[in-house]
C-alpha cells in the first residue's frame, strides 16, 4: 500500500461561507521539456510496469527528464527528474541500492561531480541528488557493472581533465561508495568507455577510446575484485572517439568496434577480432572508410532478428544514421542501410521501445533539441521515421475540453501558434493522466490570432462523436472525427480567410437540429465581419448566410450565441474591442434572420470577451463581461434581453488577451467566475458567487505557474464530479490542468483486479468493473463502484477507515487483502489500496437480466430491450444467449450483435471468451404491432436465457422472465421495479431489478445529469450491483442509503433537437434484507437533476412482500418438476393424484395434453426446441402451473 500527501494550493478566506478550496497543478505540455543541449538518452523500466521508459539528460538547461512509456508501445509522457543537474554529460540507469528498481546516475562535466538519484518507490519518483564525488576533473562518461564480484553495481567514470579512468566500489550493495580507485591515467581526452569481459574469465574488464593520444585500449580486471592491469593498446587510431563491443564473428568471445574521424582526422569504422578469446586482437578490419562518414556513436546490436550482431552507426559529419548487416554472422558487413539523413545526433542506442519483440532505435539530438525513437517496422531492420518523444505544441493559443475518443472521460484540444498545429491529448485513465500530443493537422492555416476561442468540439456531421471546428488566421475549417476514437481526422475547408479569424461558436442557429457555426473574422485590414454558416445537410456541408454585423474599420470581435430573450432560439452576442461596446442581435424567426444591433453597454475600457449564464439563478441568462476596467456582469432584468448596468466582479485591470469564464467551481449550484490573465500578474484565479445572486468574493488564486496564461477552458478531467480548469500559456508553452480538490478531503483509491491462477496480480490483470468497494469508520460509510478499468475512488473524512470489496463475492472467490485500514490525521492525504480477487475453485456461473428500453411498449411505436449477461464464475466461458418474445404482438427490427440463429420468436446470439466478472450487453429493437393486433393492457412476456445452463453453479439465474403491460402514454422520467408491485416471501432472497429512466425535455443539451436515490431501509445496500448505464457515469454511496448516479459531461441532447438521443437510464439490482416479513413494503423514488435546474421527482414504486398464493391448490398440493432446466426427461411429482398434464409454449399454444392417474410422471422433452414452457397440472378440482426450461 502506498500513502502520499497531496500538495495543494489552499485558499483561506475570512468572509463567512467561503470554503477551503484546493487546486493541484498537473503539467501536460511545456516548452520547458525541450531538451536544450541534449547529450544522452537511455532506456529502462523506470516505473516497474514492464515496458521501457527513457531517461534523458541535457546540459544547457541542466535537466534530467523521464519519458514514461504510457502504453508500452512507444507513446511517451514527460516529467522532470531534476532541473538542477548542472552540465550533465552522461548518465547511467541501473539498480544502485539493490531493491529491484532502476536508479539514475549522472556525471556533471564543469561541476566536477558524480551523483545518483534514488528511485524512491519503484514507480519512478526520485530523490534529490545524492553526491558520490564532487572532486572529479571534468567527468565525461559513466558506466555500471559488478567489478568486484560481490553482486552489486559499481561505477566506472572517465574524466577528461586528468586523463583518468577510475571506479567506485558499491559497499554492501547499499549505494555507499568508496573513494575512486584508479584504473588508468593514460587516456588523453577520453571520449568513450565500455565494460565487458574481454578475456573470457568471468569478470568485467574496461575498454576506452581517447582522442588526443589516438588509442583504442583495454584494461584487464586481474582477479575479479577490481584490481586492474596496465593499459593494453588494441590500436593507435587517429582521433579515436567511439567504441563498442560484442561477439561479431559468433565464436563466443568479445570483439571490439571502433570509430575515428573527429576533428578532421581520417574517418574510419573498424572491428578487431579477439583471436584467442583472452584479449589478443587482430588487425583492424575496416567496415567504413570515408571522407564523409565516421562513427560518432556506435552500437553493436541485432537489428534484423537473425541472432547475430549488426552495427548501428551515426555519423555527425553528414547527419547520417545507418546500420550495416552482419550478413553471415562472421563479421562480414553489408552496405549501409540508411535510417535518416536529416538530423545531427549526439548519441544513439537500441532497445525494444514498443514491446513487440524487435529492436528499435533511440537517438539524441543536441542541435534540434529532441529525443527520437525509430520503430523497427518488421523486425528485419526496416525503420519508420523518427518519433519525437518530446513533441509538444509551441506557443499554445487555445485549449478546449471534450471527450474526443468517446470513452466517457474528458480529453484536451489545443492549437499552437509556434508550430501551427491542432492537437489533442488523450486522457488515458480518466483521472487526468494524459498522452503525448496527437496531431489532428499541422496545416499552416491553423495559426491562431491571439484569441483563445478559436476551437470548439461539436458533432458537426451528426454521427454521435465530436468533431473539431477551427477559426484560424487564414482558414475556417472543420475536422471530421473519422472513427469516433480520435485516431484520424479529415479536414473540410469551409472558407479561406484573407487576414484572420477571431472566434467561433457552434450552435443550432436555424432550429433544424444540427450544428451551425457563428464566426467573427477579418476579411482584410479594414473590414471585420460576424456571420453564420448554415450546416445545410446536417453532415457538415456549410453555406455562408447573412452577415450579422460588418465594420469598415479594423476591429477585433468576440462573438457567441445564447437565448437571451427566452424565445427558444439562439441570439448573437458581440463584443467590439476597438469600438468598446457590447451588443446583441436577436434571432427574429428562429431560422437565423438576425435583427439590428441592440446596444447593451459601451462604457469602460477595451472589451475582451463576454459569456452568457444564469448568474443570479432567476431562470434567465445574464452576461459576464471582461474589459479594460475589470470583470463585470450584467443582469437580464426581464428575461427578454433587457440588461441592467454593469455590476463589478473585480476592478482588476483586464489586459489584452485575458479571458474569463462562468463555471461552478465549488459545486454549490451557482456560477462562479474564473479568469486567466497575462502580463505582470500572471495567474489563473476565481471569484466565488457567494450567495448565488451575483455577489462575488475576493480573488482566489488557482495557479501562478505559467507566464501569460490567456487560454482557459473547463471540464471534469479526473471524473470526481467537479470542474477542473485547463489553462495554456503561449509564452512558456505550458498546458496545465488544475485539479479541483474541492473542499480538501482525504482519498482512498485503487484498482480491483482478477488474479489469474499462477500469475501475478498487476496492471496487466483483468479489471473488475462494477464492483462495490466500501470504506467505513463506524460513524461514516462511503462506497463506490469500480469503473471499467477497475478503478474506485472514496473520499473519507479524518479518522480510521476499513476498506473492503463488498459486492457479495461468490464463495469461490476471495479478496486479497480481505480489508485494509487507513488512518487519516488531517486532510489532504491519499491512500492507495489495490485489491486482487483470487479464485479458489473452478466454477461456471452465468447470469442474465432483461431491461426494457426508455420507451415503454405502446401500440404502433418502437420499443427496445437490453440483455445484460455476466460471468461471475472463475472460468472463461463461451456459449449463447437466447431471447424469446411474443411474435404475435412484436415485430423484431434489429440487434446490436450478430444473430447466430433466428426463429419466428427466438433470437440466439453466440458469445466467446467471456472472462470472469465480465459483463456484456445486447440491445434489441422491436415494433409493437398497432391495434387491433396489440392493444393497451395486453401482456407481453419475454424470456432471456444464457447458456450453458447445465453445470452452472446457480442455474436459476441463467433465465430471466420480463412481464410488461402495453400502455398508451408514459412519463419519460420514472422508476420501475421489474418484479412488479409484489413478491412472495419465498422470493425475498432474490434480486429486485430497478430501472430509472430520464429524458432531457428542456431546450438545450444537458451538460451534467445527476440522479439521487435513497435506498429503502429494507434493502441490503451491500448487495447492490450496477447492471448498466446508458452513458458513462459513476456511482457514489454515502452512509449506506444515499446513492448518487453522476453523469458529468454527458451532453444529453434536448428532446426537441434530438428526441431519440435525449433519453438515458440506470439499471441496478439489489436484494431485500434477510429479516423482511410479510406485509413489508419496499419503496423507491428518484430525484433527477439536469445541470443546475430543480429536481424532477419521479413516481414512487412500491413492492410488497406477500404470503404464498392462498388458493386452495397451493395450500394442499405440493408439485415438483425436475431437473429444471432439463434436456431429455422431466419428472413431475405431486402429493396428490395427477389427473391431467397440459404442455403449453411461451406463446400460449397447447402442445400436448396427457391424461394420467398417478402421483408422478416422466415427460419426454427430448424433441422439444430449446426454450421456456409451462406445464399445467390438474388434480381433481384444483390446478397449478409450473414453468420449465428445455436446454
Secondary structure, 3 states (H helix, E strand, C coil): CEEEECCCEEECCCCCCCCCEEEEEEEEECHHHCCCCEEEEEEECCCCCCCCEEEEEECCCCEEEEEEECCCCCCEEEEEEECCCCCEEEEEEECCCCCCCCEEEEEECCCCEEEEECECCCCCCECCCEEEECCCCCEEEEEEECCCCCCCCEEEEEECCCCEEEEECEECCCCEECCCEEEECCCCCEEEEEEECCCCCCCCEEEEEECCCCEEEEEEECCCCCCEEEEEEEEECCCEEEEEEECCCCCCCCEEEEEECHHHCCEEEEEECECCCCCCECCCEEEEEECCCCCCEEEEECCCCCCCCEEEEEEHHHCEEEEEEECCCCCCEEEEEEEECCCCCCEEEEECCCCCCCCEEEEEECCCCEEEEECECCCCCCECCCEECCCCCCCEEEEEEECCCCCCCCEEEEEECCCCEEEEEEECCCCCCEEEEEEEECCHHHCCCCCCCCEEEECCCCCCCCEEEEECCCEEEEEEECCCCCCCEEEEEEEECCCEEEEEEEECCCCCCCCEEEEEEECCCCCEEEEEEEECCCCCCEEEEEEEEEECCCCCEEEEEECCCCCCCCEEEEEECCCCEEEEECECCCCCCECCCEEEECCCCCEEEEEEECCCCCCCCEEEEEECCEEEEECECCCCCCECCCEEEECCCCCCCCEEEEECCCCCCCCEEEEEECHHHCEEEEEEECCCCCCEEEEEEEECCCCCEEEEEEECCCCCCCCEEEEEECCCCCEEEEEEEEECCCEEEEEEEEECCCCCCCCCCEECCCCEEEEECCCCEEEEECCCCCEEEECCCCEEEEEEECCCCCCCEEEECCCEEEEECCCCEEEECCEEEEECCCCCCEEEEEEECCCCCECCCEEEEEEEEEECCCCCEEEEEEEECCCCCEEEEEECCCCCEECCCEEEEEEEEECCCCEEEEEEEEEECCCCCCCCCCEEEEEEEEECCCCCCCHHHHEEEEEEECECCCCCCEEEECCCCEEEHHHCCCEEEEEEEEECCCCCCECCEEEEEECCCCEEEEEEEEEEECCCCEEEEECCCEEEEEECCCCECCCCCCHHHCEEEEEEEEEECCCCCCCCEEEECEEEEECCCCCEECCCEEEEEECCCCCHHHHHCCEEEECCCECCEEEEEEEEEEEEEEEEECCCCEEEEEEEEEEEEEEECCCCCCEEEEEEEEECCEEEEEEEEEC
